[in-house]
Amino acid sequence: MVGVLSASFKMAAGSSWCLRLASVLRAGGGCLNRRGWIPGVIPVRGSRYHPHYLEPELNKEQHRIPVSELGPEESAALELRTVRPIKAATNNQSSSVFSDPLTSKFINMMMQCGQKSLSRSIMSKTFETIKRKQIESYHKAPESEKDTIECNPHKIFHQALENCKPVIGLTNIQRGGKSYQVPTPLTDNRRRFLAMRWLITECRENRHRRTHMYEKLSQELLAAFKNEGNVVKRKRELHKMAEANRAYAHYRWW
């Protein structure tokens, strides 16, 4: 549409404003609405806050630093925050020391039908179950092995997710009327998504009907923490399939 309009402007009478408007159309510096073309206006998503507002500071440690230990740039930013308004924090932001973005993401993925309170209770019971199991194994273990037992459920959760993340995946690419499974490196978001989805799917589909969700999830997290379990096995199978199809890796570019 831009090319047709610019061509029509060039074919019009040789007035200077038509040529200038055609150059604006080619450069993309304009906005088309019901009233016509408005040159120099680019449609953007609006915000309820003026650009004069500053972003909120959620890190409490930043507020505890004495003013005498701040650098020149940090002192200037602090003085600026005393005179300029600050935006309100969104619902997914928190300054609590117990706030964990990875745990919140996992809770949102586990949620069904908008029952977030149920998903949160399952996650809290999962951490409680992991804590109890690790403390029991800590007291039963000999003195030489007690230092190797991790009792923090948050660290266990993070390490279990890290052990479940695949490094490479398979992508369907059609060449010459045939479909090939081409090994492709995964981004960090995709790796995290697959690890979370595999954990949730394993707990929902392969658990006994009398086993609670938090019990099965605690078992899978502890197994993944030790590089064991069905989720880690599924990741290794994906890596084996990618290794078997490495002959098709050039189809990513050709």
C-alpha positions in Angstrom: 0.0 0.0 0.0 2.9 2.3 0.8 4.4 1.7 -2.6 1.2 2.4 -4.5 0.6 5.6 -2.6 4.2 6.8 -3.1 3.9 6.0 -6.8 0.6 7.9 -7.1 2.1 10.9 -5.4 5.1 10.9 -7.8 2.7 10.8 -10.8 0.7 13.7 -9.4 1.3 17.3 -10.2 4.8 18.4 -9.4 4.0 20.1 -6.1 6.6 19.9 -3.4 4.3 18.8 -0.6 3.4 15.6 -2.6 7.0 14.7 -3.0 7.7 15.3 0.7 4.7 13.2 1.7 5.9 10.4 -0.5 9.3 10.4 1.1 7.6 10.3 4.6 5.6 7.3 3.4 8.7 5.5 2.2 10.5 6.2 5.5 7.6 4.9 7.5 7.2 8.1 9.5 3.4 8.4 9.6 0.2 7.0 11.0 -2.9 5.9 9.0 -6.3 6.3 10.8 -9.9 6.8 9.8 -9.4 10.5 9.2 -6.5 9.9 6.8 -2.8 9.9 6.9 -1.1 11.9 9.7 2.6 12.4 8.8 5.2 12.4 11.6 3.0 10.4 14.0 4.0 6.8 14.8 1.4 4.7 16.7 2.8 3.3 20.0 1.2 1.6 23.0 0.3 4.1 25.5 1.1 4.1 29.2 -0.7 5.4 32.2 2.5 7.1 33.5 4.2 10.1 32.1 7.9 9.5 31.0 8.8 11.8 33.8 8.0 8.9 36.3 10.8 6.7 37.6 10.8 2.9 37.9 10.4 1.5 41.4 13.4 0.1 43.3 12.5 -3.4 44.6 15.9 -4.3 46.0 15.9 -3.6 49.8 19.6 -3.9 50.0 20.0 -0.9 47.8 18.1 1.2 50.4 20.3 0.0 53.3 23.5 1.4 51.8 24.7 4.5 53.7 24.7 7.7 51.7 28.4 8.2 52.5 29.3 5.0 50.6 27.4 5.9 47.4 29.2 6.9 44.3 28.5 10.1 42.4 26.1 8.5 39.9 24.2 6.7 42.7 24.0 9.9 44.8 22.6 11.8 41.8 20.0 9.0 41.2 19.0 9.1 44.9 18.6 12.9 44.8 16.5 12.5 41.6 14.2 10.0 43.3 13.4 12.5 46.1 12.0 15.1 43.6 10.4 13.0 40.9 7.4 10.7 41.1 7.8 6.9 41.1 5.7 4.4 39.3 3.6 1.9 41.3 4.9 -1.7 41.4 3.0 -4.2 39.3 1.3 -7.3 40.8 4.1 -9.7 39.8 6.8 -7.6 41.4 7.7 -7.9 45.1 10.4 -6.7 47.5 10.1 -9.7 49.8 13.1 -11.9 50.4 11.0 -14.9 49.8 9.9 -13.8 46.3 11.2 -16.0 43.6 10.4 -15.4 39.9 11.1 -19.0 39.0 8.8 -20.3 41.6 6.1 -17.9 40.5 6.5 -19.0 36.9 6.1 -22.6 37.9 3.0 -21.8 40.0 1.4 -20.1 37.0 2.2 -23.0 34.7 0.8 -25.5 37.2 -2.4 -23.4 37.7 -5.6 -24.7 36.1 -8.9 -22.8 35.6 -7.5 -19.7 37.3 -7.2 -21.5 40.7 -3.9 -19.8 41.7 -4.5 -20.2 45.5 -4.7 -24.0 45.0 -1.5 -23.9 42.9 0.3 -21.9 45.6 -0.9 -24.3 48.4 0.4 -27.3 46.3 3.8 -25.5 45.9 4.1 -24.7 49.6 3.2 -28.2 50.6 5.7 -29.5 48.2 8.5 -27.4 49.8 7.3 -28.6 53.2 7.4 -32.2 52.2 10.9 -31.8 50.7 12.1 -30.1 53.8 10.8 -32.9 56.1 12.3 -35.7 53.9 15.7 -34.0 53.8 15.7 -33.4 57.5 14.9 -37.0 58.2 17.6 -38.2 55.9 20.0 -35.7 57.6 19.4 -37.1 61.1 19.6 -40.7 59.9 22.8 -40.1 58.0 26.3 -40.6 59.6 28.3 -37.6 60.6 30.6 -37.8 57.5 27.6 -37.5 55.1 25.6 -34.8 56.9 27.4 -32.0 55.2 26.5 -33.3 51.7 22.7 -33.3 52.4 20.9 -30.2 51.2 17.9 -29.2 53.3 16.9 -25.9 51.6 13.9 -26.8 49.4 14.4 -23.7 47.2 17.9 -24.7 46.3 16.7 -28.2 45.6 13.9 -26.8 43.3 16.4 -24.6 41.4 18.9 -27.4 41.0 16.2 -29.9 39.9 15.0 -27.6 37.2 18.6 -27.0 36.0 19.1 -30.8 35.8 15.8 -31.1 33.8 16.6 -28.5 31.2 17.5 -29.9 27.7 20.4 -28.4 25.8 19.2 -29.2 22.3 15.8 -30.0 20.7 14.3 -31.2 17.5 12.5 -29.1 14.9 10.4 -30.4 12.0 11.8 -29.0 8.7 10.4 -30.0 5.3 12.9 -30.4 2.4 12.0 -32.0 -0.9 8.6 -33.2 0.2 10.0 -35.0 3.3 9.9 -33.9 6.9 13.1 -34.2 8.9 13.8 -34.0 12.7 16.6 -31.4 12.7 18.5 -30.9 16.0 18.4 -27.2 17.0 19.9 -25.4 20.0 17.2 -24.1 22.4 17.0 -20.7 24.0 17.0 -20.2 27.8 13.3 -19.5 27.9 12.5 -22.6 25.9 14.7 -24.8 28.0 13.0 -23.6 31.2 9.6 -24.0 29.7 10.3 -27.6 28.7 11.7 -28.5 32.1 8.6 -27.1 33.9 6.2 -28.7 31.5 7.8 -32.1 31.8 7.7 -32.0 35.5 4.1 -30.9 35.7 3.0 -33.5 33.0 4.9 -36.3 34.8 3.2 -35.5 38.1 -0.3 -35.3 36.6 -0.3 -38.3 34.3 2.0 -40.9 36.0 0.8 -40.6 39.7 -1.4 -43.0 41.6 -5.0 -41.9 42.1 -4.5 -41.9 45.9 -1.2 -39.9 45.7 -1.5 -36.2 46.2 0.0 -33.8 43.7 2.4 -32.3 46.2 3.7 -35.8 47.2 4.4 -36.7 43.6 6.0 -33.3 42.8 8.3 -33.6 45.8 9.4 -37.1 44.7 10.1 -35.9 41.2 12.0 -32.8 42.4 14.2 -34.9 44.7 14.8 -37.4 42.0 15.8 -34.7 39.5 18.0 -33.1 42.1 20.0 -36.3 42.1 20.0 -36.5 38.3 17.5 -39.4 38.4 13.8 -39.9 37.6 11.6 -39.9 34.5 12.1 -36.3 33.7 15.8 -36.5 33.5 15.4 -39.7 31.5 13.1 -37.9 29.0 15.8 -35.2 28.6 18.5 -37.8 27.9 16.2 -39.5 25.3 15.8 -36.2 23.6 19.5 -35.7 23.5 20.0 -39.2 22.0 17.5 -38.5 19.3 19.2 -35.2 18.5 22.5 -37.1 18.3 21.0 -39.7 16.0 19.7 -37.0 13.7 22.8 -34.9 13.6 23.2 -35.8 9.8 20.3 -33.4 9.2 21.8 -30.5 11.1 22.7 -28.7 7.9 18.9 -28.4 7.0 18.8 -25.5 9.6 20.4 -23.3 6.9 19.6 -25.0 3.6 
